[in-house]
């Protein structure tokens, strides 16, 4: 998956989250724990993983390293 693909997926995830939040509201338990089958199941973990991969890819492109 390219950096652009990951960024697009993150944007799609944000749109889904915002739509869900506007329709249903979101409490901390849903956001942090989200049971299997729930729209937010693993949302936070997947989003963070993608974000860190994008950061790593960007650093590789410019030859820097994150600490």
C-alpha positions as CSV (number, residue, x, y, z in Angstrom):
1,X,0.0,0.0,0.0
2,X,1.4,3.4,-1.0
3,X,1.6,6.4,1.3
4,X,-1.2,8.0,-0.7
5,X,-3.3,4.9,-0.3
6,X,-2.8,5.0,3.4
7,X,-3.6,8.7,3.6
8,X,-6.8,8.0,1.6
9,X,-7.8,5.2,3.9
10,X,-7.2,7.4,6.9
11,X,-9.4,10.2,5.4
12,X,-12.1,7.6,4.6
13,X,-11.9,6.4,8.2
14,X,-12.2,9.9,9.5
15,X,-15.3,10.5,7.3
16,X,-16.9,7.3,8.6
17,X,-16.1,8.2,12.2
18,X,-17.6,11.7,11.8
19,X,-20.7,10.3,10.2
20,X,-21.1,7.7,13.0
21,X,-20.5,10.3,15.7
22,X,-23.0,12.7,14.2
23,X,-25.7,10.0,13.9
24,X,-25.1,8.2,17.2
25,X,-22.7,10.1,19.4
26,X,-19.5,8.5,20.7
27,X,-18.6,7.7,24.2
28,X,-15.1,6.9,25.5
29,X,-15.8,3.2,25.8
30,X,-16.9,2.9,22.2
31,X,-13.8,4.8,21.0
32,X,-11.3,3.0,23.1
33,X,-12.8,-0.5,23.4
34,X,-15.4,-0.8,20.6
35,X,-16.6,-4.4,20.7
36,X,-16.2,-6.7,17.7
37,X,-18.9,-6.0,15.2
38,X,-19.2,-2.4,16.3
39,X,-18.5,0.3,13.7
40,X,-15.6,1.6,15.8
41,X,-14.1,-1.8,16.6
42,X,-10.3,-1.4,16.3
43,X,-10.8,2.1,14.8
44,X,-8.3,3.8,17.0
45,X,-5.6,1.1,16.7
46,X,-5.9,0.8,12.9
47,X,-5.9,4.6,12.5
48,X,-2.8,5.0,14.7
49,X,-1.0,2.2,12.9
50,X,-1.7,3.8,9.5
51,X,-0.6,7.2,10.8
52,X,2.7,5.9,12.1
53,X,3.3,4.0,8.8
54,X,2.7,7.3,6.9
55,X,5.1,9.1,9.2
56,X,7.8,6.4,8.7
57,X,7.4,6.5,5.0
58,X,7.7,10.3,4.9
59,X,10.8,10.2,7.0
60,X,12.3,7.6,4.7
61,X,11.5,9.8,1.7
62,X,13.5,12.7,3.2
63,X,16.2,10.6,4.9
64,X,15.3,11.5,8.4
65,X,14.4,9.3,11.3
66,X,11.8,9.6,14.0
67,X,13.0,9.1,17.5
